[in-house]
Structure formats: structure tokens, C-alpha cells
């Protein structure tokens, strides 16, 4: 039933994409502002309280609803899980940008590709050369595939019902909206949101990195993970990008042109510089990782039936 729920949710999200920006993130932005306005005094302790009040009730409610529906009918519980997974998946949003950037680079429309990667990353990249745009696109695709699909797979298996998917999506959202802010108004309020997501992301990031290694160049992926990931500011993201770059045999990271400045970043990966051809290789890596995850779930299901 777990496999069926995941496959149905993925299929539904592919054939009828959910507009998360409109129907999910906008209400979450309003809710996060509500809690921030009432709890933010710049102290970390109040950030902990606000995070718990915003995140834990829907997570607990999701688990309770799953158990209640399961006592009524397992099919109702499965339908509920599919619905929650559908609302928490968001890979079509990432793939939409990826596909359009890929097409623009193929057509040598660099200005269009720069505009799209800027919209995706929410930074200005009007001076980025084509290989830099390709590099940034691969990075966003690897992180997007993990955070919009693979991580949801993992937490769905760990926590009851679809409560893990709710926990992951809400903690990821608050990490971006509270934890990554550096303005004076936020103070230390977002510290816990950033740390909480790091802890929640710790295991899924490493499982996905291992999956990238298995379906790609294992030796290079393992080497880059071991030697390069610690240099990236976000350790979990560094592990994902280093292993993904090694699996693809491409160089990621490095300095970029961003909002009129050159931003220095550590280098990740090994092999050739990124170009448009590596975008198709990235698609292949993600697809093979999906197949690997589904294969593992099938094997787990068969093992349970045999047991």
C-alpha cells in the first residue's frame, strides 16, 4: 500500500501538477507571518515556540487522521495518504524551470536562460555565461529532485501515514522563510527553524546521496562526498551536490555571477565543466534514482509478503 500511495501521488502530480506556489505556499506565508508577528522578539526561544505551534499540530493531526481512516477502511487511509503526498510533492515546479532552461540553452537563447535561472534561484544572473547557467541548473535540479520527491519518499516510510511528508515540507518551508533570513528584524528567531530542518534533512540527504552514487559513477561520487561536502556552507546540500556531481562526472560549485557581484563558492565534483549536454545526463540520473527507490519499495513489499 505504501508503494501504491507513492506511485499514485507521483502519477497524479505529473499528469495534473499542483500549483503549490498558489495553493500551498501562499497560505503558509500568511500563517508564518501570523506567528512571526506574534512571537518574534528576536530571541531564539520564541522561535522554537512558534515553530512547534505551526508545525507540530498539522503533523500530529495527519497521523491521527491516518490511523482513524485506517480503522474504517485501509483504502480510505491510502486515499488520504495519496492526497497529502500530492500536495507535498512539487517536482513539476522544478522540472518546469529545468526543461525551459534546457530548451533555451539548446536554442542558444542565453538571455532567456539567464532570466529563467534567475527566477528559479530568486537572484539576478544577467552576466552568467552559458556554462555557469548549466552548472546552476544542474545544482537546482539535484536539490529540487531530492527536496521535492526523494526526501518525501524517505520520511513517508519513516513516520506514520503521511505525517512525515507534512513535517518535511513545513520544516523546509520555515527554514527558507525564517532560518535563511539575515535581516535585523528576524534576529535569532529563525535559528531553530534552520537547525530543525538540518536535523530532519540529515538522513534523507545521505540516503539520496547514496542513491546518486549507486546509479551513477560510484567511485567518483563517494570520493567527492568524502572530500568536498564539508566545504559547502550547508552540509546536507553539500553532500547532495558533491555526490551528484561525482555521479555525473561534472564540476559544480565554483564562483558565480549573482546580482551584479561575483560570489565565491567551493568547487564540487570531478570531471568536465558543465554544459548543456550534462543537463540531459542529469535527467537520466534523476530517473534512475526514481527507479532505484521504486525497486527498493517493491523488494520491501515482496519481503513482507514472503515473511
N, C-alpha and C positions, 0 to 999 in steps of 0.2 A: 504493500500500500504506500510505503514511503517513496519507492521508485515511481509509482504511478502518479502520485501527487506532484513530484518534481517535474516529470516529463510533461504532464498536462499543463502545469503552470508555465513551463518554458514554451510549449507549443502555442498556448494562448497569448503569451507575451510577444511571440514572433508574428503571429497572424493578425493580432489586434493589439498593437502596442498601447500600453497605459501611459497617459500623459502625466508623469509623476510631477513635473515642474508645476503643473496647474492644480492637480487634484490631491497631491500628497505634500509637496514641499511648501506650497503657499500656506496651507493650514498649519504646518509645522513651524514656519517662520512666524506666523501670528502667535502661536502658542509659546514659542521660545521667547518672543518679545514680552509676552504677558508675564512669564516667570522672571525674566531679566529685570523688567521694570519694578517688580515687587520684591525681589531678593538681592539684586546686585548692589552691594555697597563696597565692591572692590575686594572683598575678602574671600579666600578660598573656601572657608567653611560654609558660607551661604551658597556657594556654587555647588557644593556637594548636596545640600538640601534641595536646591532647585532641580538638579539632575535627577535625583531619586524620585521627586514628586512628578516629574514629567515623564520619566522612562519606565519606572517600575510598575505603576498601575496598569498601563496597557499590556505589558509583558505578562503580568500575573493574570489579567483578565483573559488574554489569549489562551493561556494554558488551561484555565478553568473552563472556558467555553469548549475547548477541545475535549477535555475529559467528560463534560456533560453531554456533548453531542455523541461521543463515542458510546456512552451508556445507552443512548437512544438508538443509534444506528452507526456502525462503522463507516457507512457510505456518507452520512451527513458530516462526520468528522473529517473524512477525506475531502469532501467538497469545501468545507471551511478552510482546511489547510491549503487547498489549491487557490482559493480566493486570496488568502493572506500572502502566499508566495507570489501570486500575480502582482499584487500591489507593492511588494518589496523588491522584486526583480526590477532591473532597469537597464538591461544590456542594450536594448534597441536605441536608447538615447545615446549611448557611447558609440554603437555601431553606425548610427546615422551620421555623426561627425566623421568617423573614420572613413566610411565609404565615400563621402563627398570630398574629403581631403585627398584620398587616394585618386579619385577621378580627376580632380583639379591638377594634381602633380603629373598624372599621366598625360593630360592635355597641355602641360607646360603653362598652366594658369597660376603662376606663383602668387600674384596678388590675392587671388581668390583663396588659395590655400593658406596664406598668411592670415587672412580675415577669419577663416573658419577655425584655425588652431587658436587664434586669439579669443574667439567666442567660447571655445571649448575650455580653455585654460583660464579664461577671465583675466587675461593680460594682453598687452599690445605686443605684437610680433611683426611689425611692418618692415623691419630690417633683417629679418631672418632669411638666410639663403635656403635653397630647396632641401639640402641635406639636413639642415637644422630642423626644418619643418617636419621632415620624415622622422627624424630622431624623436622629436617631441610627440609626434603622433603615435609612434610605437610605444613610448612610455605611457601615454594616457590610455592606450588600448590595453596594455598589460594590467595596469592598475584598475581600469574600468571593468575588464573581464573578471578580475578577482572580486572586486567590491560589489559588483552588480550581479554576479552569478555564483562563482565558485565559493566565496565565503558564505553565501546564503545556503548553499548545499551543505556545508560543513556544520554550521550552527543549527540547521534544521535537524540534522541527525543527532546532535548532542542534547538539546533541550526538548522538553515535551511539546508535542504539537508543533505549531509554527511560532511559538513564543521566542525561539532563538532568532528567527528571521526579524521579528519586531525589535528585539533587543539590539541586534546588529545594526539595522537600518537607522534606528533612532539615535544610537550612540555615535554612529558615523556622522549623522547629520549635526548633532550637537558639537562634535569635535571640530567640524568645519565652522560652525556659526558662533561657537563660544571659544573653543580651545585654540583655534588658529589666529584669533584676533590679537592684535598688539596695541590697539589704541588705548588711550588713557582711561576711557570710560569703563572698559571691561576689567582693568586691574588684574587681580588674581582670580576673578570669578570663574574664568574658563579653564583654570588649571586642571580641575578634577575631570572635566569633560574630555580633555586631551589625554590624560592618564588612563581614564576608564576605557576609552576606545583602544588605546595601545594594548591594554591587558586583554580585552575582548578579541582584538585582532591578532594577538600573538600566535595562537595555534593555527587559525585558518591561513595566515600568511605563510607559515612554514609548510603546511600541507600543500598549498598551491605551488609554492616554490619547488617542493619535491616533485610535484606532478609535472611542472615545466621541465625539470631535469630528466624525468623518465621519458617523456615524449619527444624531447629534443636531444641536443648534444650533452649527454650526462656528465662527461668529464669536465668540459668547459663550464657548464652550469654550476657544478659543485665547486670548482676552483674559484669562480667569480663570487659565488655566495660566501665562501670561506674567507676570501682575501679582500673583498671590496665592499661588502654590505655595511660594515661598521663605519665607513667614511660618509655614508649618506645621512643627512640630518634626521630623517625619520627611519629608524632601524627596520621596522616592518616593511615599509615601502622599499628600502634599500635591498632587503632580501629578495623581494619580488622582482625588482628591476634587474638586480645583478644576476639572479638565476635565469630570468627570462632572456636577458642579453646574451648570457653564455650559451643558453639552449639554442638561440637563433644564430650565434656566431656573428653578432653585430656589436658595435660600440655605441653605448648610450651615455647619458650624463654629459659632462663637459660644459664649457661656457656657452651661454645663450644670449641672444639679443632680446631684452624684455623691457617693454615700456620705456624705450629710449636709453637704456643702460645695458652694459654687459654684466651679466650675473655669472659669477664663477661657481661651478659645481664640480664635484668629484667625477672622475671618469668611471664608467661601469662597462662590463662586458669585455669581449675579446674578439678579434677578427676584423672585418671590414667596416668602413664608415657606413652609416645609414644612408639608404637611398630609397627610391620608390619601389624597387624590386623587393626590398625587405618588408614592405607593407603586406604583400601577398604571403610572404613567409610567416608573418605574424598571424594572419588569418588561419593558416594551416596549424600553427602551434596551438592556438585557442581551440580550434575544432578538435584536434587530437586530445587536448586536455578534457574537453567535454565528454568525448568517447571514453576516456580513461575513467572519469568519475562515474559515468553510467555503468561501465563494465564492472567497477568495484561494487556498485549498488546491486547489480544483478547477481554477482557472486555471493554477496552477503545474503541476499534473499534466498538463493538456492541453498546456501549453507544452513539457514534457519529451517527451511522446509525439510532438508535431509536430517537435521537434528531432531 
